[in-house]
Amino acid sequence: FSAGPGGENPRRLTDTDNYDAEAVYSPQGDRIVFTSLRSGDLELYLMNPDGSDVQQLTRQPGYDGGAFFSLDGQWIVWRASRPTGKALQDYRSLLKKGLIRPGKLELYIMNLDDRVPVQLTANGAANFGPYWHPDGRHIIFSSNMHDPEGRNFDLYMIDIDSRDIEQLTRYEGFDGFPMFSHDGRQLVFASNRRGKIRGETNIFITDFVP
């Protein structure tokens, strides 16, 4: 659905029997990327703001989701699982029950002209919540790459050309869902830090200095 800023005038955009969610507008407002189960697998799709001209973007077995556009609207970044063997069987079995358990997620980018997925990370951790820096050359994301069997998630920045990764936070808990302001000067993210009870998650904003 789409709606006004206050939730007014809701309008249905998709009409399937399965999961249609994780939708975001391009910064130009001319396209929407979203995740759907309409093909029998969780894939990424692109459509016009009115729900027309739906186009499938990904086609590999596994979960594809959490996509965001670059500031110029020419690229997307997303998280994906690519299970094989028994892990793929388990994934499909859970999916039939409406469930998903992606312990390993890698980051991918795609230029929307050639639409070829490009894998950015390959560390076997749970990398998620990717978001483009306005310069179009860096992506911020959350990962447990230094605690792959645990729940210590920090924020990292990856250079899409060199694949160099810089760790940005070092909190012994959860930092995730980062987003930049359009001028790149501020960063907002979710964190368990300063929580009064276990698992409490709050929103934090900070100045960002490259």
N, C-alpha and C positions, 0 to 999 in steps of 0.2 A: 504494500500500500504506500501511497504518498499522501502527504497532508501539509497544511500550513504550519507555520512556526508554533502555533498554539494548539495544534492537533485538529484544526478546523478543516472542513471539506475533505475528509478521507476519500481516497480513490483507489480502487483495487487495480493492480498492475499485472499480476500473474494469476493464472487459474489452472493449477495442477493438483493432483491428489497427494503429492509428496511435499518434501521440505523445500521451500523457497525462502532464503533468509540471507543474512550477512551482506546486505545491500548498501552500497555507497554511491553517491553522485560523483562525477568528475568535477574538478574545480570550475570548469566552464559550464557545468550544469546541462551538458548535451548528451551524456551517456550515464548509464548505471551498470556497475558490475555486481554480480551476486553469485551465491552458491545455490545449487539446486540438485535434487535427487531424481529429477525427471527422467534421466537416462538409465537409472538403476545404480548409478554411482554418484558420489558427491563431486561434481565438477563446477567449473567457473563458466558463467555466461555473461554476455554483454547485451544490453537492450537500450532502446530510446527511453527518454523520461516518461513517455506515455505507455510504456510496456510493449511497444511494437518492435519488430525487427530483432527478435531474440536470436543471438548467435552463440554457439558453443565455443569456448576457448581452450579447454583442456580435455584430454581424452585418455589419460593413463589411469590404471586402477589405483585407488587410494583416495584419501580425503584431500580436496583442494578448497581452501577457504580463507576468510579474513583478508580479502584483497583491498588494496588502496591504490588510487591513482597518483602519479607524479603531479607536481604542480602545473605542468604544461598539458596534462591530460593525455600524453603520448605513450606512457608506460604504466604498467601495474606491477605491484609486488604482492606476494601472498605466501602463505605457509602450506606445506603439502606433506603428506605421508606417501611413501612408495613401498608398501609391504610386498614381500615375495614369499613363496613357499607356504609354510604353515601360518606365518603371520598374515598372509593374504587371505587364507582360508578363514582364519579367526576374524579378520576385518569384515569379510562378507557375511559371516554368520551373525556377527553383532549387528551389522547394518540391516539385516532382515528383521531384527527386533527393534529397529529404530534407535540403535545405540552405536557409540563410537568410542574407542579408547586409543587415541594416537599418542603413544609414548615418545615416538621419534618424529620430529617435524623439521624439514629443511626449508630454506627460503628460496623462492624462485622469482624471477622478473620476466616480463614479456613486453616487447614493443608491439603496440597494437596495429602497426602496419604489416609487419611480417608474421607476427603471432607465433613465434618460436619460443618455447619455454627455455629459460637459461637458469641453471641451478647456481645459487650463490654460496650456500653453505653445504658442508658434508662432514659434520662433526658428530653425528649420531645422537645429538641432544634434542631437547624440546625447544626449538626456536620458533617464536610466534610473535604476533603483534607488530609486524613490520610497518614502518611508515617512512615515506620519503622525506629527506631534507630538501628544502626549497632549491638547493643548488643542482638537484637531479643527479648527483654523483655519489651520494651517501644515503644509507638507509639505517635508521635506528630500529632496534628490536629488543625483545626480552628473551633470555635464554638461561638454561641451567647448565651450560657447557662446562662450568667448573664444578658442578655437582650433578652429573647426569643421572644419578640414581635417586636424587633427592629433590627438595622443593626450594632450594636457594636460587631464585631467579634475579638476575641483575640486568641492567640495560647496557647494550653494546651498540657500536656504530661500525658498519662495514662499508668499505670503499668498493663500489661495484666494478671498478677496473682492476685494481690490484688485489682485491679480496682481503686486504689488510683489515683486521678487526681491532677496535679499541674498546676497552671496558670503561663504561662511564659511571656506574654506581657500584658500591661495594657493601651494600646492606645485607646483613645475615638474615634474610627473609625473602619476601616477594616484592619485586619492582616490575611493573608491566604496563602494557597498553600505552606506550608513549606516542605523543603527537607534537609536531612543531607548529608554531604560529607561521603564517605565510611569509613573514620576513625572516624567519629562522632565529629570531632573538630570544624566544621563549619556548620552553618545553613543559608540557603537562603530562603527568603520568599517574598511575595508581600504585599504591604501596601499602604494605602492612605496618610500616614504621609508625611509631607513636600510637599504635593501637592500644586501647584499654583492655580489650579481650582478645583471645586467640582467634586469628582469622579476620579480624576487623580490617577492612580495606578502605582507605580514604584517597582523595585526589590532592595532588601536590603540583605546584607550578614553580618554575625556577628560571632565572636567566640562563641562556645558553651561550657559552663562549667557546668557539671552535678551537 
